[in-house]
Amino acid sequence: MALGIYVSVPFCRTKCSYCNFASGVFSRAVFERYVDRVCTDVASVTQTMHQMGARIDFSHVLQQRRDPSTSSGQATGHPSLGALPTVDSIYLGGGTPTVLEIGQLQRIFRAIRGQFEVQPDTEITVECAPGTLTTDGLDGLLLCGVNRVSLGVQSFVDGEAASVGRLHKRSTVLDDIGCLRGGGIENINVDLIAGLPHQTPSSWKESLASAIDSGVPHVSVYMLEVDEDSRLGRELIAGGTRYHAHFVPDDEATADFYVEACETLKKAGVPQYEISNFARAGFESRHNLKYWTRQPYLGFGVDAHSMLFSASEESEAVRFATTDSLEKYVAGSPAQKTPVSLADALEECFFLGLRLNRGVDLRNVADEFGCEAVAQVFPTIKHLESGGLIDASGNVVRLTPRGRLLSNEVFQAFLAPASSTARV
């Protein structure tokens, strides 16, 4: 089972009003120090894994879990130093990774290739803000082996994009898509957000039509998040008018936009495969599938998360995350560890796996966690099914269309079945 690698690049040309990520506008003076820290972390990954009680050499873990009698003490200790860990997906996200100089991006990729065996068919994705991709920059990405690009479009309607601080126009996006294809990169994603200020049913149709007409094989559709971690979110909560908050569609309209996206993209041959993601056959995001199917991955940079199997029998896996403060990260703040028990892992199996349209196969759950685990969650499954939130046909459990709109409530039910059943 190959690893996924995620690298966070928290630098942007401008901070969008809806953004709740650990990113922002910083002086270029900090870029080099940040890349230094990322490369140092990559170089010391084996030591970090040992400190976190994690392992990469875990091919025996699932077999041992299914048949404890196979245990021979292999589940303890630190990773083997005999061979480089294998990687089949690398993802640079942000922020806007393309604001880095190409030499800085190359340093990051060299560091990764120095510590990991990157398979020839590895999916290598870089997020780009439209308008940040120069000819030299594209050439540099190709030299780094990049074969997939995710464009943060959010809206193909110029007024909507401008209202939240995006600096591009529709024509910019189409030019970038043309340039990427000219450079040989066909695997392109565009992000769209349902619920932006000034968005209407007709303008949403326009964005969907533009995404489809562009021919990109992957589209991500997110509903606007309203929380205190973004300027627009805080203004909406306060009932104010800054950042065009009074022009944000209501929740019902935003939900309608999402449903329309599901239907429209499916008709266009770009079906949904995960709550927020749609792809033509063969273009599903390999990297993101690792998150939803609990495959191992390592994260580097600000607010980067990792998940590996545990080197100890006391826990099933271990998750660890870096600080979301750029200053603290560059200063050397260590990652924080969260052990994942078998009970935690079972919960993750459902609230992550149910994000996928294919759902969760209860036979696989039984193989991995035992028949008792299926019996434990069965009352929750039946309750959610009676509420029309999940479909439990045969051995597979999956969200219904209504369940996708209320997915947080469904996931909460699996996190705390005893206390949440009455609320769903």
C-alpha positions as a printed Julia matrix, in Angstrom:
424×3 Matrix{Float64}:
   0.0     0.0     0.0
   1.71    3.16   -1.23
   1.74    6.44    0.67
   0.23    9.76   -0.28
   2.26   12.92    0.33
   0.65   16.29    1.01
   2.59   19.56    1.17
   0.89   22.71    2.42
   1.96   26.02    0.86
   0.07   28.7     2.84
   0.94   31.71    0.66
  -1.57   33.65   -1.47
  -1.61   36.78   -3.62
  -4.76   37.84   -1.76
  -6.89   36.36    1.03
 -10.37   35.52   -0.25
 -13.2    36.59    2.04
 -14.69   33.08    2.31
 -11.37   31.33    3.05
 -11.08   29.54    6.41
  -7.75   27.83    5.7
  -4.44   28.51    7.43
  -3.21   30.66    4.56
  -2.7    34.33    3.81
  -0.62   37.06    2.21
   2.96   37.06    3.51
   6.23   38.71    2.56
   8.31   36.73    0.09
  11.1    36.99    2.65
   9.55   34.11    4.57
   9.17   31.81    1.53
  12.73   30.51    1.62
  12.65   29.86    5.37
   9.38   28.01    4.93
  10.76   25.8     2.16
  13.82   25.13    4.35
  11.56   23.89    7.15
   9.48   21.71    4.82
  12.61   20.12    3.34
  14.03   19.55    6.83
  10.81   17.82    7.88
  10.88   15.6     4.8
  14.51   14.67    5.47
  13.73   13.75    9.09
  10.52   11.84    8.36
  11.79    8.52    9.75
  12.71   10.16   13.05
   9.31   11.88   13.2
   7.52    8.58   12.59
   9.48    6.97   15.4
   8.59    9.83   17.76
   4.92    9.57   16.82
   4.81    5.81   17.23
   3.91    5.31   13.58
   5.17    3.01   10.89
   5.23    2.82    7.1
   6.1    -0.88    6.84
   2.6    -2.11    7.67
   1.81   -4.7     4.98
   1.07   -7.23    7.72
  -1.27   -5.01    9.73
  -4.6    -5.9     8.11
  -3.79   -9.61    8.06
  -2.8    -9.52   11.72
  -6.01   -7.7    12.61
  -8.08  -10.35   10.85
  -6.1   -13.18   12.45
  -4.39  -12.14   15.71
  -2.63  -15.51   15.88
  -0.31  -14.32   13.09
   1.26  -11.74   15.42
   4.97  -12.26   15.93
   5.86   -8.98   17.54
   6.06   -7.21   14.21
   3.56   -4.55   15.27
   6.05   -2.89   17.57
   9.16   -0.9    16.91
  10.01    1.82   14.46
  10.01    1.79   10.66
  12.56   -0.24    8.81
  15.43    1.78    7.38
  16.2    -0.83    4.73
  14.15    0.58    1.86
  12.57    3.84    0.79
   8.8     4.03    1.41
   6.77    3.92   -1.8
   4.64    6.91   -2.87
   1.92    6.98   -5.56
   0.38   10.42   -4.97
   1.83   13.84   -4.19
  -0.38   16.87   -3.64
   0.76   20.48   -3.18
  -2.11   22.54   -1.79
  -2.57   25.89   -0.22
  -2.76   28.69   -0.34
  -1.38   29.0    -3.81
   1.74   26.83   -4.34
   2.49   28.53   -7.66
   3.39   31.79   -5.89
   6.63   30.06   -4.91
   9.59   30.44   -7.23
  10.08   27.41   -9.43
  13.44   26.75   -7.78
  11.7    26.52   -4.42
   9.13   24.07   -5.78
  11.94   22.0    -7.26
  13.66   21.86   -3.87
  10.52   20.44   -2.31
  10.19   17.78   -4.98
  13.88   16.87   -4.73
  13.5    16.45   -0.98
  10.53   14.13   -1.45
  12.28   12.03   -4.09
  15.29   11.78   -1.8
  13.28   10.17    1.0
  10.59    8.24   -0.9
  10.44    5.94   -3.88
   8.07    7.82   -6.18
   6.37    5.36   -8.53
   6.5     6.16  -12.27
   2.71    6.53  -12.51
   2.41    8.72   -9.4
  -0.39   11.28   -9.5
   1.31   14.63   -8.82
  -1.12   17.51   -8.25
  -0.46   21.2    -7.71
  -3.17   23.71   -6.83
  -3.07   26.93   -8.85
  -4.98   30.18   -8.64
  -6.01   31.19  -12.17
  -3.64   33.81  -13.49
  -0.61   32.65  -11.47
   0.57   30.13  -14.06
   3.25   31.64  -16.31
   4.9    29.89  -19.25
   8.11   29.49  -17.26
   6.09   28.32  -14.28
   4.37   25.64  -16.33
   7.71   24.46  -17.7
   8.97   24.26  -14.12
   5.97   22.21  -12.99
   6.53   19.8   -15.85
  10.18   19.43  -14.84
   8.95   18.54  -11.34
   6.79   15.78  -12.82
   3.45   17.49  -12.2
   0.69   15.76  -14.19
  -2.46   17.11  -12.54
  -3.49   20.71  -11.74
  -6.38   21.94   -9.63
  -7.6    25.44  -10.49
  -9.32   27.46   -7.76
 -11.97   28.95  -10.03
 -14.91   29.15   -7.55
 -17.06   30.95  -10.15
 -16.94   31.51  -13.91
 -19.01   34.67  -13.4
 -16.61   37.6   -13.1
 -18.73   39.62  -10.69
 -19.14   36.74   -8.27
 -15.44   35.94   -8.31
 -14.52   39.58   -7.7
 -16.98   39.9    -4.82
 -14.98   37.41   -2.72
 -11.53   38.67   -3.66
 -10.62   36.43   -6.59
  -8.33   38.22   -9.02
  -9.13   36.3   -12.2
 -11.79   36.48  -14.88
 -13.49   33.71  -16.82
 -11.18   34.32  -19.75
  -8.16   33.85  -17.44
  -9.38   30.39  -16.44
  -9.96   29.31  -20.03
  -6.51   30.6   -21.04
  -4.91   28.62  -18.19
  -6.74   25.44  -19.19
  -5.5    25.92  -22.76
  -1.92   26.45  -21.58
  -2.01   23.35  -19.37
  -3.26   21.22  -22.24
  -0.61   22.73  -24.49
   1.98   21.57  -21.97
   0.55   18.04  -21.95
  -1.47   18.24  -18.71
  -4.99   16.96  -19.41
  -5.85   15.93  -15.84
  -7.36   19.22  -14.65
  -9.78   19.99  -11.83
 -11.79   23.16  -11.34
 -13.25   24.15   -7.97
 -16.69   25.77   -7.78
 -18.47   27.17   -4.71
 -22.26   27.14   -4.37
 -23.57   30.02   -2.29
 -21.24   32.88   -3.21
 -22.47   36.46   -2.91
 -24.68   37.58   -5.84
 -25.1    33.98   -7.05
 -28.45   33.27   -8.69
 -29.98   30.2   -10.35
 -29.03   31.56  -13.78
 -25.46   32.51  -12.82
 -24.94   29.08  -11.22
 -26.09   27.43  -14.43
 -23.56   29.62  -16.24
 -20.7    28.44  -14.05
 -21.71   24.79  -14.44
 -22.03   25.18  -18.2
 -18.61   26.83  -18.43
 -17.01   24.02  -16.41
 -18.61   21.4   -18.66
 -17.81   23.24  -21.88
 -14.18   23.56  -20.84
 -13.91   19.77  -21.02
 -12.0    19.37  -17.76
 -12.35   15.81  -16.44
 -12.77   16.69  -12.74
 -14.96   19.25  -10.94
 -15.16   19.9    -7.19
 -18.31   21.58   -5.88
 -18.35   22.97   -2.34
 -21.17   24.67   -0.49
 -20.11   27.94    1.13
 -19.01   27.34    4.71
 -20.25   29.83    7.27
 -18.02   29.9    10.34
 -15.9    32.29   12.38
 -12.7    31.31   10.6
 -13.37   33.5     7.56
 -14.18   37.2     7.22
 -17.31   36.49    5.19
 -18.44   33.86    7.67
 -18.04   36.19   10.63
 -19.95   38.91    8.82
 -22.79   36.52    7.97
 -23.01   35.34   11.58
 -23.11   38.97   12.73
 -25.81   39.86   10.19
 -23.62   42.54    8.6
 -23.16   43.79    5.05
 -19.39   43.86    4.58
 -17.83   41.51    2.01
 -21.21   41.43    0.18
 -22.59   39.27    2.99
 -26.15   40.54    2.43
 -26.01   39.14   -1.11
 -25.23   35.57   -0.04
 -28.0    33.13   -1.06
 -29.89   31.47    1.78
 -29.26   27.86    2.8
 -32.16   26.51    0.76
 -30.93   28.19   -2.43
 -27.38   26.95   -1.83
 -28.67   23.4    -1.34
 -30.65   23.72   -4.58
 -27.47   24.81   -6.4
 -25.66   21.74   -5.08
 -28.43   19.38   -6.18
 -28.46   20.98   -9.6
 -24.71   20.5    -9.89
 -25.09   16.79   -9.11
 -27.74   16.37  -11.79
 -26.17   18.6   -14.44
 -22.66   17.18  -14.17
 -23.97   13.61  -14.25
 -25.88   14.32  -17.48
 -22.68   15.77  -18.94
 -20.71   12.58  -18.22
 -18.99   13.9   -15.08
 -20.73   11.85  -12.36
 -20.37   12.35   -8.64
 -18.1     9.91   -6.82
 -17.76   11.75   -3.49
 -19.86   14.37   -1.71
 -17.94   17.29   -3.25
 -16.23   15.64   -6.21
 -17.22   14.7    -9.75
 -15.08   13.07  -12.43
 -15.07   11.41  -15.78
 -14.17    7.71  -15.62
 -10.53    7.22  -14.65
  -9.99   10.78  -13.42
 -11.02   10.39   -9.77
  -8.46   11.99   -7.43
  -6.15    9.21   -6.29
  -4.75   11.37   -3.51
  -8.08   12.39   -1.99
  -9.33    8.81   -2.17
  -6.61    7.97    0.33
  -8.25   10.25    2.89
 -11.71    8.75    2.44
 -10.57    5.12    2.43
  -8.12    5.51    5.32
  -5.0     4.78    3.34
  -1.75    6.1     4.81
  -0.5     9.59    4.03
   2.05   12.07    5.31
   1.6    15.83    5.46
   4.3    18.49    5.53
   3.99   22.22    6.12
   1.62   24.47    8.08
  -1.57   22.78    9.32
  -0.64   19.54    7.54
  -2.11   16.24    8.75
  -0.76   12.7     8.6
  -2.28    9.26    9.15
  -0.23    6.09    9.48
  -0.76    2.73   11.09
   0.54    2.51   14.62
   3.76    0.76   15.53
   2.16   -0.24   18.83
  -0.59   -2.75   19.54
  -2.13   -0.18   21.89
  -3.69    1.74   19.0
  -4.84    0.95   15.45
  -3.37    4.05   13.83
  -1.83    7.37   14.67
  -2.69   10.81   13.34
  -0.46   13.83   13.8
  -0.71   17.43   12.68
   1.48   20.51   12.53
   0.58   23.91   13.94
  -1.65   26.25   11.91
   0.63   29.19   12.78
   3.19   30.06   10.1
   5.44   31.77   12.64
   5.41   28.8    15.02
   5.91   26.31   12.2
   8.95   28.08   10.77
  10.33   28.38   14.31
  10.28   24.59   14.64
   7.06   23.81   16.5
   6.65   19.99   16.6
   3.66   18.05   15.34
   0.96   16.97   17.78
   0.0    13.31   18.0
  -3.47   11.74   18.29
  -3.6     7.93   18.76
  -6.5     6.21   16.95
  -8.04    3.29   18.82
  -9.9     0.45   17.1
 -13.17    2.1    18.15
 -12.0     5.4    16.64
 -10.97    3.62   13.45
 -14.41    2.02   13.13
 -16.03    5.45   13.4
 -13.65    6.82   10.77
 -14.48    3.92    8.47
 -18.08    5.14    8.33
 -17.83    8.93    8.47
 -15.06    8.95    5.86
 -16.22    6.02    3.73
 -19.78    7.29    3.49
 -18.51   10.39    1.71
 -18.02    8.17   -1.33
 -20.99    7.36   -3.56
 -19.97    3.72   -3.51
 -20.51    3.74    0.24
 -19.2     1.3     2.85
 -19.22   -2.46    2.31
 -20.17   -4.11    5.59
 -18.35   -7.29    4.59
 -15.11   -5.32    4.48
 -15.93   -3.8     7.87
 -16.47   -7.28    9.28
 -13.18   -8.51    7.78
 -11.29   -5.57    9.23
 -12.96   -5.04   12.6
 -14.95   -8.22   13.25
 -18.63   -9.15   12.99
 -19.23   -7.61   16.41
 -18.37   -4.19   14.98
 -21.1    -4.51   12.34
 -23.59   -5.57   14.99
 -22.57   -2.56   17.06
 -23.44   -0.04   14.35
 -26.44   -1.87   12.91
 -29.05    0.0    15.03
 -27.62    3.32   13.82
 -27.74    2.12   10.22
 -31.39    1.05   10.51
 -32.37    4.34   12.18
 -30.69    6.43    9.48
 -32.26    4.28    6.8
 -35.72    4.82    8.27
 -35.06    8.57    8.13
 -34.21    8.4     4.44
 -30.6     9.46    5.0
 -28.86    6.26    3.96
 -29.6     3.31    1.74
 -28.7    -0.09    3.19
 -29.26   -2.4     0.24
 -27.59   -5.76    0.75
 -24.16   -5.44    2.3
 -23.46   -1.88    1.15
 -24.39    1.26    3.07
 -24.4     4.58    1.19
 -25.82    8.08    1.57
 -29.03    8.97   -0.19
 -29.25   12.31   -2.05
 -30.94   13.74    1.05
 -28.24   12.2     3.21
 -25.55   14.04    1.27
 -27.24   17.34    2.06
 -27.39   16.35    5.74
 -24.12   14.45    5.82
 -22.84   16.06    9.01
 -25.84   14.72   10.92
 -25.24   11.25    9.48
 -21.56   11.31   10.41
 -22.38   12.48   13.92
 -24.64    9.47   14.36
 -21.69    7.14   13.78
 -19.43    9.17   16.06
 -21.81    8.87   19.01
 -24.64    6.47   18.17
 -26.1     6.25   21.63
 -26.52    9.97   22.15
 -27.16   11.19   18.62
 -29.86    8.82   17.39
 -32.68   10.96   18.73
 -31.3    14.08   17.05
 -30.97   12.75   13.5
